[in-house]
């Protein structure tokens, strides 16, 4: 029997056929061929899914790894593991550079997104010379494991990494992607000594934050009546929460992409898009489970409760999780195009914790934020462009970030041009500058609102009531009737799971697709790019997308109006106890008397030691004074300083960081006295003073010509250095030897 494609091919070659008819036949042949190839790609996706599912530890890492620690063997076992990532051929690792540890999110998908491709968080860190480790997980949790167990396991992982790199200059840089970000931050709040800089890309930390009319995902919990539905779903699942439900929630945010665009793009360009589609689906389709206890804790404490940003969470052993205890720099990377973790949720915790800029500095905390203009949530982790820009700059400048004085900064990246000053001091294609910001800048982004807080606080109270009613009246019956078979069937019928079953070789109708697709590839006849029917096809696609986008916008507006209508009610707020006083619905965490006493003691110590130190302290104080003016810290200035430090030896990075912070606080507490002390800290001989002044000028001018306020401050430092030689200070030589 003649194959359909062969018959159609014969028809398409008829010479006397009118041009419009010929174009229609060509398009018809092309369309059917694309459809068969499209089905075959879906079949390959299903086969890939089941092959991944059959692995003991499925992941999508594109690098070879060696197992270091298996959390399943711990006293409190967890389904997490630590692996060391092997660098690709030609990439040289510097054992003295701090290791990077990438922790992947357990939010429905399997692990590996942080090392999905060569241009990834792991890839750029290794190219920068850093040893790299990865924390992933198996599809099923260990019986009884909790979020606290995972926190303790991650602390053990970091202890091991530190032990494996005793000569590294700095503690590990830890990257917590998306949901892993809040977990990493909690570990850092309880074990701050284990961490170097912390990078949290696309990580939600303030769950109620947002702007009306945008990003309605935050309303979902309130509209559904709270976390009782989470408990019901876990009970039906036999004590496990199916990660496919989380994936379904993500997909529902953009129905046009889920139901049409993703598949249409593959179908319309099936000759070239198949491999890219399968690569991404390998991760997107790898669903994992959580224990009922884990998911309930996440929803109650974070998504609905929003207790992390105000230090309301206390562990089972009585330790309060306060993000102000983190001593490492925190880099928050978010995007305006992210509809899952918008900038408000990524940055709102800062103004939740701190009322004034001095509060942040008093805690010794350094926070850097970077906001992408357009990239979506997944692009933060998988986009090659983001990896080669933001992630590469973070990795290349991680030591600079580590020594930034306490405060709030924005990472500003500008392209490296041919006329850039001192191009040899620039790593990569971008120039990183860290510009000082204030809490008012964060408030302008987050737009905090007392009324918004009161609405979500009411939703939290309603959630607690509904959960209590469910556990009292319904949970015993649901758990009595739930079984493994029911959970398995619900998993198979989940909209995020069902397509894998339908398009796999397990479906008898799909068994001939592979053979038919092979024949189509041999006789492929794509239509001409100028075929007018392709234009009609694109118009229809645009119409479908517009319709689905319109439905999404209508649904989102409706959900927001329902939430606002219910939880803005003064009567409801009074019924749940929010109108009983004039106190805000969420209080900022207070400062313990011990903390206040410690800060006062440190201030007294720093003031008493303002005049102490020698040449190094004087030089660093001078640089900090000049750097506190102007547009921020440029990577070239730090690279020049790093090269000088390497040439002369002596200070480790940790010692340099400590000295820089002390000089910063000295200037902050009493600038005039700190500057007046500089001449007393310097040696008398002219040659040494000239050398120090030359190096200060070199560092200050590394980013280009010095102007404005920095030029004025440089002039003042020059005058102070000259005064050191004419003042006849008898303690100069002693101070010099002490430095």
Buried (B, 14 or more C-beta within 10 A) or exposed (E): EEEBBEEBBEBBEEEEBEEEEBBBBBBBBBBBBBEBBBBBBBBBBBBBBEEBBEEEBBBBBBBEBEEBBBBBEBEBBBBBBBBBBBBEEEBEBEEEBBBBBBBBBBBBBBBBBBBBBBBBBBBBBBBBBBBBBBBBBBBEBBEEBBBBBBBBBBBBBBBBBBEBBEEBBBBBBBBBBBBBBBBBBBBBBBBBEBBBBBBBBBBBBBBBBBBEEEBBBBBBBBBBBBBBBBBBBBBBBBBBBBBBBBBBBBBBBBBBBBBBBBBBBBBBEBEEBBEEBBBBBBBBBBBBBBBBBBBBBBBBBBBBBBBBBBBBBEBEEEBBBBBBBBBBBBBBBBBBBBBBBBBBBBBBBBBBBBEEBEBBBBBBBBBBBBBBEEBBBBBBBBBBEBBBBBBBBBBBBBBBBBBBBBBBBBBBBEEEEEEBBBEEBBBBEBBBBBBBBEBEBBBEBBBBBEEBBBBBBBBBBBBBBBBEEBEEEBBEEBEEEBEEEEBEEBBEEBBBBEBBBEBBEEEEEBEEBBEBBEBBEEEBBEBEEEBEBBEEBEEEBEEBBEEBBEEBEEEBEEBBEEBBEBBBEEEBBEBBEBBEEEEEBBEBBEEEEEBEEEBEEBBEEBBEEBBBBBBBBBBBBBBBBBBBEBBBBBBBBBBBBBBEBEEEEEBEBBEBBEBBBBBBBBBBBBEEEBBBBBBBBBBBBEEBBEEBBEBBBBBBBBBEEBEEEBBEBBEBBBEBBBBBBEBEBEEBEEBBEBB
